């Protein structure tokens, strides 16, 4: 595996929200399947990097597992 680092960057892609731990695997798997099958990456113009990223962010309440949720963005 190659190791690389870069400063702040922008990612354009497909975003999903995971609302609770029980649906986590299904939502993430569905998002990857959709991204690949619909070739969403091919629709992104002006990619900043050639590498595909999955960014997890916007954690709703990491201290309360009943309200656990976050967003995931797959893109370039």
C-alpha positions in Angstrom: 0.0 0.0 0.0 1.3 3.4 -0.9 1.4 6.1 1.8 0.7 9.7 0.9 -0.3 12.8 2.6 -1.8 16.1 1.5 -3.2 19.2 3.1 -6.8 20.2 3.0 -8.7 19.1 0.0 -12.2 18.9 -1.4 -14.1 15.8 -2.3 -17.0 15.6 -4.7 -19.1 12.5 -4.7 -22.0 10.5 -3.2 -23.2 11.2 0.3 -25.2 9.1 2.6 -26.3 9.5 6.3 -26.0 6.6 8.7 -28.7 7.1 11.3 -28.0 4.3 13.7 -25.7 1.3 14.3 -28.3 -1.3 13.3 -28.4 0.0 9.7 -24.7 0.9 9.4 -23.4 -2.1 7.3 -26.4 -2.1 5.0 -26.2 1.7 4.3 -22.5 1.7 3.7 -22.6 -1.4 1.5 -25.5 0.0 -0.6 -23.6 3.3 -1.0 -20.5 1.6 -2.3 -22.6 -0.6 -4.6 -24.5 2.4 -6.0 -21.3 4.4 -6.5 -19.7 1.6 -8.5 -22.7 0.3 -10.4 -23.9 3.7 -11.5 -20.3 4.8 -12.2 -20.8 8.0 -10.2 -17.1 8.6 -10.2 -17.1 9.0 -14.0 -19.5 11.9 -13.6 -17.2 13.9 -11.4 -15.4 16.6 -13.4 -12.1 18.2 -12.4 -11.0 15.6 -9.8 -8.4 16.9 -7.4 -6.8 13.5 -6.9 -7.0 10.2 -8.8 -7.5 8.3 -5.6 -10.9 7.4 -4.3 -11.8 8.5 -0.8 -14.4 7.6 1.8 -14.8 10.3 4.4 -16.8 9.8 7.6 -17.8 13.1 9.3 -20.5 15.0 11.0 -20.9 12.6 13.9 -24.3 13.4 15.5 -23.6 12.3 19.1 -20.6 10.0 19.6 -21.2 9.8 23.3 -24.8 8.6 23.1 -25.0 5.3 21.1 -28.8 5.6 20.8 -28.3 8.8 18.9 -25.2 7.6 17.0 -25.1 8.7 13.4 -22.8 10.3 10.9 -22.4 11.1 7.2 -20.2 9.3 4.7 -19.0 10.8 1.4 -17.5 8.6 -1.3 -15.7 10.4 -4.0 -12.7 12.1 -5.6 
